Amino acid sequence: MTDPTRAETVRRSRPVRVAEAIKEWVVEKGLAPGDRLPGEAELIARFAMSKGTIREAMRLLQAQGLVVTKTGPGGGSFVGEVSQDRARALLANYFYFQNVSIDDIYQVRIALEPEAAASLAGKLDENQYAELETIMTAYEHPAEDAESERLQHVASLRFHGTLAGFADNVLLGFFIGFMAQILTDLTVYKRLYSKPNHELWREGRRHQLDLLVALRAEDADTARAIMRDHMQMARRLMEDQEAVVMKRFIAE
């Protein structure tokens, strides 16, 4: 019986196989972002491939953000680090071909964001609190029209993405930030209020202010409960405004 994994490896082009081999070599050597990679001649000798194959493999790795090439004195090829923006754009482009709904997003947000908030109780420093409070100044007063209300909503999402970025759990922070970006960049509202809803603004802002108080008080249970209430309120708002996720790619 044919090994499907081996068969898949054989079907891959040589540059793809060499690119994978280079990634494995980087892991084996424990290289970090910014570390220099071997020159072209050494790669040709190490992997016993032609110059053209090695160059194409390196181009593939550059396209993935895993290799950075610099010219001039001290130039060469170096281990690259995939940025969060690039990773989120690639993930969003995957979901372009899926039928992701606002309800899907809020099901995940309601599961993750309360736990992220609880994990941060008593762990933020004054600079981090100041950063969150600065974001909140964008919606310290009720909106005057539908457009300013939309901009306040975007700023509120930035609050959530920033808060999640402070979490020790990198996966938790990444996925919460990713959902905030989707809601910011790819959400349209079929039924915006003709007049801003000041009651919802007041409730949402109060949630965030109370959350900061709970975080300062190292009260994880209260932080979790506040964030859960906040997420459920946001979900109702999205339903009322008939929000939908647009079919569009996100630029890196």
C-alpha positions as CSV (number, residue, x, y, z in Angstrom):
1,M,0.0,0.0,0.0
2,T,1.3,3.5,-0.9
3,D,2.0,5.8,1.9
4,P,-0.2,8.9,1.2
5,T,2.2,11.2,3.0
6,R,5.2,10.0,0.9
7,A,3.1,10.2,-2.2
8,E,2.2,13.8,-1.4
9,T,5.9,14.6,-0.8
10,V,6.8,13.1,-4.2
11,R,4.2,15.2,-6.0
12,R,5.5,18.4,-4.6
13,S,7.9,20.4,-6.8
14,R,11.6,20.5,-6.0
15,P,11.5,24.1,-4.9
16,V,8.7,23.3,-2.5
17,R,10.5,20.3,-1.1
18,V,13.7,22.4,-0.6
19,A,11.7,25.2,1.1
20,E,10.3,22.7,3.5
21,A,13.8,21.3,4.1
22,I,15.2,24.7,4.8
23,K,12.4,25.4,7.4
24,E,13.2,22.1,9.1
25,W,16.9,23.0,9.1
26,V,16.1,26.4,10.7
27,V,14.1,24.5,13.5
28,E,16.9,22.0,14.0
29,K,19.5,24.8,14.4
30,G,17.2,26.8,16.7
31,L,17.6,29.9,14.6
32,A,15.6,33.0,15.6
33,P,14.3,35.9,13.6
34,G,17.2,38.0,12.3
35,D,19.7,35.1,12.3
36,R,21.7,34.8,9.1
37,L,21.0,31.9,6.7
38,P,23.7,30.2,4.7
39,G,24.6,31.7,1.4
40,E,23.4,30.4,-2.0
41,A,26.5,28.3,-2.7
42,E,26.3,26.6,0.7
43,L,22.5,25.9,0.2
44,I,23.3,24.4,-3.2
45,A,25.9,22.1,-1.6
46,R,23.8,21.3,1.5
47,F,20.6,20.3,-0.4
48,A,22.3,19.1,-3.6
49,M,20.0,21.1,-5.8
50,S,20.5,23.5,-8.7
51,K,20.9,27.2,-8.3
52,G,17.5,27.8,-9.9
53,T,15.8,25.4,-7.5
54,I,17.5,27.0,-4.5
55,R,16.5,30.5,-5.7
56,E,12.9,29.5,-6.2
57,A,12.8,27.8,-2.8
58,M,14.1,31.1,-1.2
59,R,11.5,33.1,-3.1
60,L,8.8,30.8,-1.7
61,L,10.0,31.4,1.8
62,Q,10.2,35.1,1.2
63,A,6.6,35.1,0.0
64,Q,5.6,33.4,3.3
65,G,7.5,36.0,5.3
66,L,9.9,33.4,6.7
67,V,13.0,34.7,4.9
68,V,14.1,38.3,4.6
69,T,16.7,39.3,2.0
70,K,18.9,42.4,2.5
71,T,21.2,44.0,-0.1
72,G,24.4,46.0,0.4
73,P,27.1,45.6,3.0
74,G,26.1,43.1,5.6
75,G,23.4,41.9,3.3
76,G,22.2,38.3,2.7
77,S,19.3,36.1,3.7
78,F,17.9,36.1,7.2
79,V,15.2,34.3,9.2
80,G,12.1,36.3,9.0
81,E,9.2,36.6,11.5
82,V,5.6,36.5,10.2
83,S,3.8,39.6,11.5
84,Q,0.4,39.4,13.2
85,D,-1.0,41.6,10.4
86,R,0.3,39.2,7.7
87,A,-1.0,36.1,9.6
88,R,-4.4,37.7,10.1
89,A,-4.7,38.6,6.5
90,L,-3.8,35.1,5.3
91,L,-6.3,33.6,7.8
92,A,-9.0,36.1,6.7
93,N,-8.4,35.2,3.1
94,Y,-8.9,31.5,4.0
95,F,-12.3,32.4,5.6
96,Y,-13.2,34.4,2.4
97,F,-14.1,31.0,0.9
98,Q,-16.2,30.0,4.0
99,N,-19.6,31.2,5.0
100,V,-18.6,33.0,8.2
101,S,-21.5,34.8,9.9
102,I,-21.7,37.4,12.6
103,D,-23.3,34.8,14.8
104,D,-20.2,32.5,14.3
105,I,-17.9,35.3,15.3
106,Y,-19.9,36.2,18.5
107,Q,-20.2,32.6,19.5
108,V,-16.4,32.5,19.6
109,R,-16.1,36.0,21.2
110,I,-18.5,35.1,24.0
111,A,-16.4,31.9,24.7
112,L,-13.0,33.6,24.6
113,E,-13.1,37.2,25.6
114,P,-14.5,36.7,29.2
115,E,-11.6,34.2,29.8
116,A,-9.0,36.6,28.4
117,A,-10.4,39.4,30.7
118,A,-10.3,37.1,33.7
119,S,-6.7,36.1,33.0
120,L,-5.6,39.8,33.0
121,A,-7.0,40.6,36.4
122,G,-4.3,42.3,38.5
123,K,-1.7,41.8,35.7
124,L,-1.8,45.1,33.7
125,D,0.6,47.9,34.4
126,E,-0.2,51.6,34.4
127,N,1.0,52.1,30.9
128,Q,-1.4,49.4,29.7
129,Y,-4.3,50.9,31.6
130,A,-3.4,54.3,30.1
131,E,-3.4,52.9,26.6
132,L,-6.9,51.4,27.1
133,E,-8.2,54.6,28.7
134,T,-6.8,56.6,25.8
135,I,-8.7,54.5,23.3
136,M,-11.9,55.1,25.3
137,T,-11.6,58.8,24.8
138,A,-12.7,58.2,21.2
139,Y,-16.2,57.5,22.6
140,E,-16.4,59.3,25.9
141,H,-19.3,61.3,24.5
142,P,-22.4,59.9,22.7
143,A,-22.3,59.9,18.9
144,E,-24.1,62.7,17.0
145,D,-24.9,60.7,13.9
146,A,-24.7,57.3,12.3
147,E,-21.1,57.7,10.9
148,S,-19.7,58.9,14.3
149,E,-21.4,56.0,15.9
150,R,-19.7,53.6,13.5
151,L,-16.3,55.2,14.2
152,Q,-17.0,54.8,17.9
153,H,-17.8,51.1,17.3
154,V,-14.4,50.7,15.5
155,A,-12.6,52.4,18.4
156,S,-14.4,50.0,20.9
157,L,-13.1,47.0,18.8
158,R,-9.6,48.5,19.1
159,F,-10.1,48.5,22.9
160,H,-10.8,44.7,22.7
161,G,-8.0,43.9,20.4
162,T,-5.5,45.9,22.5
163,L,-6.7,44.3,25.7
164,A,-6.4,40.8,24.2
165,G,-2.9,41.7,23.0
166,F,-1.8,42.0,26.7
167,A,-2.7,38.4,27.4
168,D,0.1,36.0,28.2
169,N,-1.7,33.4,26.1
170,V,-0.6,34.3,22.6
171,L,-3.2,32.2,20.9
172,L,-6.0,33.8,22.9
173,G,-4.7,37.2,22.1
174,F,-4.3,36.5,18.4
175,F,-7.7,35.1,17.8
176,I,-9.5,37.8,19.7
177,G,-7.6,40.4,17.8
178,F,-8.3,38.6,14.5
179,M,-12.1,38.7,15.2
180,A,-11.9,42.4,16.1
181,Q,-10.2,43.0,12.8
182,I,-12.8,41.1,10.9
183,L,-15.6,43.1,12.6
184,T,-13.7,46.3,11.8
185,D,-12.7,45.7,8.2
186,L,-15.3,43.3,6.8
187,T,-18.6,44.1,8.5
188,V,-21.4,46.1,7.0
189,Y,-24.7,47.0,8.6
190,K,-27.9,46.7,6.6
191,R,-30.0,48.6,9.2
192,L,-28.1,51.4,10.9
193,Y,-30.1,53.4,13.3
194,S,-31.3,56.7,11.9
195,K,-30.3,58.2,15.3
196,P,-27.4,57.0,17.5
197,N,-28.6,54.7,20.3
198,H,-27.3,56.5,23.3
199,E,-28.6,53.9,25.7
200,L,-26.4,51.2,24.1
201,W,-23.5,53.6,24.1
202,R,-24.0,54.3,27.8
203,E,-24.2,50.6,28.6
204,G,-21.2,49.6,26.5
205,R,-19.0,52.3,28.0
206,R,-20.1,51.4,31.5
207,H,-19.1,47.8,30.9
208,Q,-15.6,48.8,29.8
209,L,-15.2,51.2,32.7
210,D,-16.4,48.6,35.2
211,L,-14.0,46.1,33.6
212,L,-11.0,48.3,34.2
213,V,-12.1,48.7,37.8
214,A,-12.3,44.9,38.2
215,L,-9.0,44.3,36.6
216,R,-7.3,46.8,38.9
217,A,-9.0,45.1,41.9
218,E,-7.6,41.7,40.7
219,D,-11.2,40.4,40.6
220,A,-11.1,37.8,37.9
221,D,-14.7,36.6,38.4
222,T,-16.2,40.0,38.1
223,A,-14.0,40.8,35.0
224,R,-15.2,37.6,33.4
225,A,-18.9,38.4,34.1
226,I,-18.7,41.9,32.9
227,M,-17.0,40.9,29.6
228,R,-19.6,38.2,29.1
229,D,-22.4,40.7,29.5
230,H,-20.6,43.1,27.2
231,M,-20.3,40.4,24.5
232,Q,-23.9,39.5,24.7
233,M,-24.9,43.1,24.4
234,A,-22.7,43.5,21.4
235,R,-24.2,40.4,19.8
236,R,-27.7,41.9,20.2
237,L,-26.6,45.1,18.7
238,M,-25.2,43.3,15.6
239,E,-28.5,41.4,15.3
240,D,-30.6,44.5,15.5
241,Q,-28.5,46.2,12.9
242,E,-28.5,43.1,10.6
243,A,-24.7,43.1,10.4
244,V,-23.1,40.8,7.8
245,V,-19.5,39.8,7.0
246,M,-18.5,41.0,3.5
247,K,-16.8,38.8,0.9
248,R,-13.6,40.7,0.5
249,F,-9.9,40.0,0.9
250,I,-7.9,41.8,3.5
251,A,-4.7,43.5,2.5
252,E,-1.5,42.5,4.3
